[in-house]
Each structure stands twice: as C-alpha cells, then as structure tokens.
Amino acid sequence: MPLRSFFVLCLLAGSLAIQAAEIYRWTDAEGRVHFGQRPEAGAEPIEVRPQVVERDAVTREREARAERYFGARREERQAEARRQAERQAQHARECEALRERLARLSRGGRYYHVDEQGGRVYYSDEELAAARRQLSGLIEQRCG
C-alpha cells in the first residue's frame, strides 16, 4: 500500500508542477518580443492553451484500418506463441514419458508380454538391455 501511495503522490506533484509552470511575455528595449518561464521586468503572464486537433473522416478511417491490421497481426503472433508453447509442453511430456519408461526398465524386475494364448512370455536380460539402449537412444535423439 505505501508504494501505491508514493506513486499517487508523485503523479499529483507532477500535475501541480505542470499547472504551476507559467509563460511570461515581455518586450526588450529594442522592441523585440520574448517569451520565457522566468518573469523579467515588465513581463506579463500569458495563458497557453493546448491545441486540439480534430481528425477528419479519412484520417479516422485510416487509423481504424491500421488498428485492425495491427490488431490482427498481434492476435496471430499470440496464437502462434500459444501453439509453440503447446508444442513445447507436448515435447516435454513425451521426453518425461520416455525417461520414466527407461527408469522403470533400469529398476529391474521381471518384464513380460502376453502371447496369443494369454500366457506370459518373459523378456531375457539381452532383450531388456536392448530395450534400454533403444530408449536411451530415443531420449538422446529427441530430448537432447
């Protein structure tokens, strides 16, 4: 909360400083007119009003077209960034699954598959070592 109060105070101080700034006009001995922020002898304060520029219909339409164009481009970039993030997340999930499979094989145990008759066919140590090598190669190739 103190930080918010500090920013509000800075904004108020800045706006007061802008309002307090005055412009003075005076004429020197040679008849030349001068303007400045510090009053000189015989200077009178003048009011400076900001110029308001109205845009014509063509300019407003051109600005609207530009905003639509850049808005569409911005949305395309955001959509591509979302797609890229999803691809990266999918890749990370695939790499994690491969590493998990390798870890399960490396923990040991008896691994098997079921044959056509419903019986278990256990993998030999050579087959398990080949599967580990294959998974390690896939991890190195795909996951770096």
C-alpha positions in Angstrom: 0.0 0.0 0.0 2.8 2.5 0.8 4.2 2.0 -2.8 0.8 2.9 -4.3 0.5 6.0 -2.1 4.0 7.0 -3.2 3.0 6.8 -6.9 -0.2 8.7 -6.4 1.8 11.4 -4.6 4.3 11.6 -7.5 1.5 11.9 -10.0 -0.1 14.7 -8.0 3.2 16.5 -7.6 3.9 16.3 -11.3 0.5 17.6 -12.3 0.9 20.5 -9.8 4.2 21.4 -11.2 2.8 21.4 -14.7 -0.1 23.7 -13.6 2.4 26.0 -11.8 4.5 26.5 -14.9 3.8 29.8 -16.4 4.9 31.6 -19.5 5.8 35.2 -19.5 5.9 37.7 -22.4 8.0 40.9 -22.4 9.4 43.4 -24.9 13.0 44.4 -24.6 14.5 47.9 -25.2 14.9 47.2 -28.9 11.3 46.3 -29.4 11.8 42.5 -29.7 9.2 40.3 -28.0 10.5 37.5 -25.8 8.9 34.5 -24.0 10.2 32.7 -21.0 9.4 30.8 -17.8 11.0 33.4 -15.5 9.4 36.8 -15.2 11.6 39.7 -16.4 10.9 43.4 -15.6 7.7 44.4 -17.2 6.7 40.8 -18.1 3.1 39.8 -18.2 1.9 36.2 -17.7 0.2 34.6 -20.7 -2.2 31.7 -20.9 -1.1 28.9 -23.2 -3.8 26.6 -24.2 -3.1 23.2 -25.9 -4.1 22.9 -29.5 -6.9 20.4 -30.1 -6.6 18.7 -33.4 -9.7 17.2 -34.9 -9.2 14.4 -37.3 -11.2 14.3 -40.5 -13.1 11.2 -41.5 -10.4 9.9 -43.9 -7.8 10.1 -41.2 -10.0 8.4 -38.6 -10.8 5.6 -41.2 -7.1 5.2 -42.0 -6.3 4.9 -38.2 -9.1 2.4 -37.8 -7.7 0.3 -40.7 -4.2 0.4 -39.2 -5.5 -0.6 -35.8 -7.5 -3.5 -37.3 -4.4 -4.6 -39.3 -2.0 -4.4 -36.3 -4.6 -6.0 -34.0 -4.9 -8.9 -36.4 -1.1 -9.3 -36.5 -0.9 -9.1 -32.7 -3.6 -11.9 -32.4 -1.7 -14.0 -35.0 1.5 -13.7 -33.0 -0.2 -14.5 -29.8 -1.9 -17.6 -31.4 1.5 -18.7 -32.8 3.1 -18.2 -29.4 0.3 -20.4 -27.8 0.8 -23.1 -30.4 4.6 -23.0 -29.8 4.1 -23.3 -26.1 1.7 -26.2 -26.5 4.3 -28.0 -28.8 7.0 -27.4 -26.2 4.8 -28.7 -23.5 3.9 -31.8 -25.5 7.6 -32.4 -26.3 8.4 -32.1 -22.6 5.6 -34.6 -21.7 6.9 -37.1 -24.3 10.5 -36.8 -23.0 9.3 -37.3 -19.5 7.4 -40.4 -20.5 10.5 -41.8 -22.3 12.6 -41.1 -19.2 10.1 -42.7 -17.0 10.0 -45.9 -19.1 13.8 -46.1 -19.0 13.8 -45.6 -15.3 11.2 -48.4 -14.9 13.4 -50.7 -17.0 16.5 -49.8 -15.1 14.9 -50.5 -11.7 14.9 -54.2 -12.5 12.2 -56.7 -12.1 10.6 -59.2 -14.5 9.0 -57.9 -17.6 6.8 -59.8 -20.0 4.2 -59.6 -22.7 1.1 -61.7 -23.2 1.1 -64.1 -26.2 -1.9 -65.2 -28.3 -2.9 -67.9 -25.9 -2.9 -65.5 -22.9 0.4 -66.8 -21.4 3.2 -64.6 -20.2 6.4 -64.5 -22.2 9.2 -63.0 -20.1 11.9 -60.9 -21.6 15.5 -62.0 -21.4 18.3 -59.9 -20.0 19.6 -59.3 -23.5 16.1 -58.1 -24.7 15.9 -55.8 -21.7 19.3 -54.4 -22.3 18.4 -53.8 -26.0 15.2 -52.0 -24.9 17.2 -49.8 -22.5 19.7 -49.0 -25.3 16.8 -48.2 -27.7 15.1 -45.9 -25.1 18.4 -44.2 -24.3 18.9 -43.6 -28.0 15.4 -42.1 -28.4 15.9 -39.9 -25.4 19.3 -38.6 -26.7 17.8 -38.1 -30.2 14.5 -36.4 -29.3 15.3 -34.8 -25.9 18.9 -33.8 -26.2 
